[in-house]
Amino acid sequence: MTNSMPRRFSFLSGLVFLGVVFALSLSAPVSAQTAPPLSVKVGFLRQQHSRDTISILDIPAPDDGFAGAALAALDDNTTGKFLNQTYSIEDVALKFGEDPVAALKTMVSHGVTLVLADLSAPDLLKIADAEHGKDVLIFNISAPDDALRQQECRRNIIHVAPSSSMLSDGLAQYLIWKQWPRWFLIKGSHPADALLAKAFEHSAKKFGAIIVGEKTYVDTGGGRRSDTGMVQTQKLMPLVTQNLPAYDVLITADESQVFAGYLPYRTWKPSLVAGSAGLVPTSWASSMDQWGATQLQNRFMALAHRAMNKRDYNAWVAMRMIGDVVSHTNSNDPKAVHDYILSPKLRLGAFKGVGLTVRPWDQQLRQPILLSDGRTIVSASPQPGFLHQTDVLDTLGFDRPETKCTLK
């Protein structure tokens, strides 16, 4: 009994001491308690996309692409609260003919070091070459051109958007798995159409399909809704597909959205249509609901009040990639971000059933390719039975032994 009082007094004294320390800590300057947050400034540089689409459902929204980055920034900032990091996006929508290099330099002057680029291949190369050797890392979220991953590759570009060859390989694997190997190819008359057609030809050779013939659909210009109305289109499309050799699938290469969307249900004979219309290979579709994707779709709908498209998704992936890397490295230095992205440490969750990584030889994001009919996800490639010695995702697009990329 006599010894309990000192012990009780000592315990109470300790509580008082801790209370005093806590009170002093509350009165201390904020700068003494925590370091300033790491500020991650990301630029979003985007071009104007054509509103002259076959379907009014495809007319791009004012926040096309950017909405996906904005959603990812919310995710990054949620994690950043616990890691003392903040994320912000500077959005620049280029007017027609505006210089992307000048816009990028303005961003850089504002402290931007990481840039999401929704640009054509020529403009993407312009900004990459202008910032070559400088502290800027660019994320390509839209240009599919294989040349950007091959002979025209750049060290300061990470390719989030799948390449044309990845898309064509994803479709080709499914068609071969279904035993539909005979294709007739109809391509548009624009340069981008020719590049996509070349990718389909390469995929056919790679997986054993046969292109039994091909035809070019010439874009003569004019107003689509006045010159190609329902009645006229209904008469025109059968003529385009008349007298063709026997085939299993009609493959369309129409990056410019001139004719492919009119082909389903209008061909001379009953035909399966794939490629730029019908069964379409893509990085994302608004009908995607597997591997937890419904919650991403719902959050995007709540934010943007519309469905998420492939550019939104690619931008979301790029921004989440940045957040994932910075959270692990606690650095927004472009070199540190670049090195981590190319390392085996990166394994990004992106609602596709597997962790996504980046190919070190051409800096292309590995990812499954979705095959969509516009209403549902028909399948996702790689398909069963297509094997690879290291990573089955490398059956899509140019593999290491095929690469012509020399990073510079």
BELKA-V403927 format. One record per backbone hydrogen bond with DSSP energy under -0.5 kcal/mol. NH is the residue of the N-H (numbers start at 1). CO is the residue of the C=O. E is the energy in kcal/mol with one decimal. If there is no record, write none. Layout:
NH_CO_E / NH_CO_E
This chain:
4_1_-0.7 / 5_1_-0.7 / 7_3_-1.1 / 8_4_-2.5 / 9_5_-2.8 / 10_6_-2.7 / 11_7_-2.2 / 12_8_-2.4 / 13_9_-2.5 / 14_10_-1.9 / 15_11_-1.8 / 16_12_-2.2 / 17_13_-2.4 / 18_14_-2.5 / 19_15_-2.3 / 20_16_-2.2 / 21_17_-2.3 / 22_18_-2.5 / 23_19_-2.3 / 24_20_-2.4 / 25_21_-2.2 / 26_22_-1.8 / 27_23_-1.5 / 28_24_-0.8 / 32_29_-1.0 / 33_29_-0.8 / 33_30_-1.1 / 34_30_-2.2 / 38_84_-2.7 / 39_37_-0.6 / 40_38_-0.6 / 40_86_-3.2 / 41_39_-0.7 / 42_40_-0.6 / 42_88_-2.7 / 43_114_-2.9 / 44_90_-3.0 / 45_116_-2.8 / 46_44_-0.6 / 46_92_-2.5 / 47_118_-2.2 / 49_47_-0.5 / 53_51_-1.7 / 58_55_-1.7 / 59_56_-1.0 / 64_61_-1.9 / 66_64_-1.4 / 67_63_-2.4 / 68_65_-0.8 / 69_65_-1.3 / 70_66_-2.5 / 71_67_-2.1 / 72_68_-2.0 / 73_69_-2.2 / 74_70_-1.6 / 75_71_-1.7 / 76_72_-3.0 / 77_73_-2.6 / 78_74_-1.7 / 79_75_-1.8 / 80_76_-2.7 / 81_77_-1.4 / 82_79_-1.3 / 83_79_-0.8 / 84_80_-0.9 / 85_80_-2.5 / 86_38_-2.8 / 88_40_-2.1 / 90_42_-2.7 / 91_89_-0.7 / 92_44_-3.1 / 92_90_-0.5 / 94_46_-3.1 / 94_92_-0.7 / 98_95_-2.5 / 100_98_-0.5 / 103_99_-1.5 / 104_100_-2.3 / 105_101_-2.5 / 106_102_-1.8 / 107_103_-1.9 / 108_104_-2.7 / 109_105_-2.0 / 110_106_-0.8 / 110_107_-1.2 / 111_108_-1.9 / 112_107_-1.8 / 113_41_-1.2 / 114_41_-1.0 / 115_137_-2.7 / 116_43_-3.5 / 117_115_-0.5 / 117_139_-3.0 / 118_45_-2.9 / 118_116_-0.6 / 119_117_-0.7 / 124_120_-2.6 / 125_121_-2.3 / 126_122_-1.7 / 127_123_-2.1 / 128_124_-2.0 / 129_125_-2.6 / 130_126_-2.0 / 131_127_-1.5 / 132_129_-0.8 / 134_131_-2.3 / 136_134_-2.0 / 137_113_-2.3 / 138_156_-2.7 / 139_115_-3.1 / 140_138_-0.6 / 140_158_-2.7 / 141_117_-2.2 / 141_139_-0.7 / 142_117_-0.5 / 148_145_-1.0 / 149_146_-1.7 / 150_146_-0.7 / 150_147_-0.6 / 152_147_-2.5 / 153_150_-1.6 / 157_154_-1.4 / 158_138_-3.0 / 159_157_-0.5 / 159_363_-2.9 / 160_140_-2.1 / 160_158_-0.9 / 161_140_-2.0 / 164_144_-2.7 / 167_163_-2.1 / 168_164_-2.8 / 169_165_-2.3 / 170_166_-2.1 / 171_167_-2.0 / 172_168_-2.8 / 173_169_-2.6 / 174_170_-1.2 / 175_171_-2.3 / 176_172_-2.5 / 177_173_-2.5 / 178_174_-2.2 / 179_176_-1.3 / 180_175_-3.0 / 183_181_-0.7 / 183_210_-3.2 / 184_249_-2.1 / 185_213_-2.5 / 186_184_-0.5 / 186_251_-3.0 / 187_185_-0.5 / 187_215_-2.6 / 188_253_-2.4 / 189_217_-0.7 / 193_190_-0.6 / 194_190_-1.8 / 195_191_-1.9 / 196_192_-1.9 / 197_193_-2.5 / 198_194_-2.1 / 199_195_-1.7 / 200_196_-2.1 / 201_197_-2.3 / 202_198_-2.2 / 203_199_-2.3 / 204_200_-2.3 / 205_201_-1.9 / 206_202_-2.2 / 207_203_-2.3 / 208_204_-1.2 / 209_204_-2.0 / 210_181_-3.1 / 212_183_-2.5 / 212_210_-0.9 / 213_183_-0.7 / 215_185_-2.2 / 217_187_-3.1 / 217_215_-0.5 / 218_216_-0.7 / 220_218_-0.8 / 227_223_-3.2 / 228_224_-1.6 / 233_229_-3.0 / 234_230_-2.1 / 235_231_-1.1 / 236_232_-2.2 / 237_233_-2.4 / 239_235_-0.7 / 239_236_-0.5 / 240_236_-1.6 / 241_237_-1.4 / 242_239_-1.0 / 244_241_-0.6 / 248_182_-2.8 / 249_182_-2.0 / 250_272_-3.3 / 251_184_-2.8 / 251_249_-0.8 / 252_274_-2.5 / 253_186_-2.5 / 254_252_-0.6 / 257_254_-1.6 / 262_259_-2.0 / 263_260_-1.7 / 264_260_-0.6 / 266_263_-2.6 / 267_263_-0.6 / 272_248_-0.6 / 274_250_-2.4 / 275_279_-2.5 / 276_252_-1.4 / 276_274_-0.7 / 279_273_-1.8 / 279_277_-0.8 / 280_278_-0.8 / 280_372_-3.1 / 282_370_-2.6 / 288_285_-2.0 / 293_290_-1.9 / 295_292_-1.0 / 296_292_-0.7 / 297_293_-2.7 / 298_294_-2.7 / 299_295_-2.0 / 300_296_-2.3 / 301_297_-2.5 / 302_298_-2.2 / 303_299_-1.6 / 304_300_-3.3 / 305_301_-2.1 / 313_309_-2.4 / 314_310_-2.8 / 315_311_-2.2 / 316_312_-2.4 / 317_313_-2.8 / 318_314_-2.3 / 319_315_-2.4 / 320_316_-2.5 / 321_317_-2.6 / 322_318_-2.0 / 323_319_-2.2 / 324_320_-2.7 / 325_321_-2.5 / 326_322_-2.7 / 327_323_-2.2 / 328_324_-1.2 / 329_325_-2.4 / 330_326_-2.9 / 337_333_-2.6 / 338_334_-2.8 / 339_335_-2.7 / 340_336_-2.0 / 341_337_-2.3 / 342_338_-1.7 / 343_339_-0.5 / 343_340_-0.9 / 346_340_-0.6 / 346_343_-1.1 / 348_356_-2.6 / 350_348_-0.5 / 350_354_-0.5 / 356_348_-2.9 / 359_364_-2.9 / 363_359_-2.1 / 365_159_-3.0 / 366_357_-3.2 / 369_381_-2.3 / 370_282_-2.4 / 370_368_-0.5 / 371_379_-2.6 / 372_280_-2.7 / 372_370_-0.6 / 373_376_-1.8 / 378_371_-2.4 / 378_376_-0.8 / 379_371_-1.2 / 381_369_-2.9 / 386_383_-1.7 / 387_385_-0.9 / 394_391_-2.2 / 395_392_-1.7 / 396_393_-1.4 / 397_165_-0.7 / 397_395_-0.6 / 402_399_-1.2 / 403_399_-0.9 / 403_400_-1.0
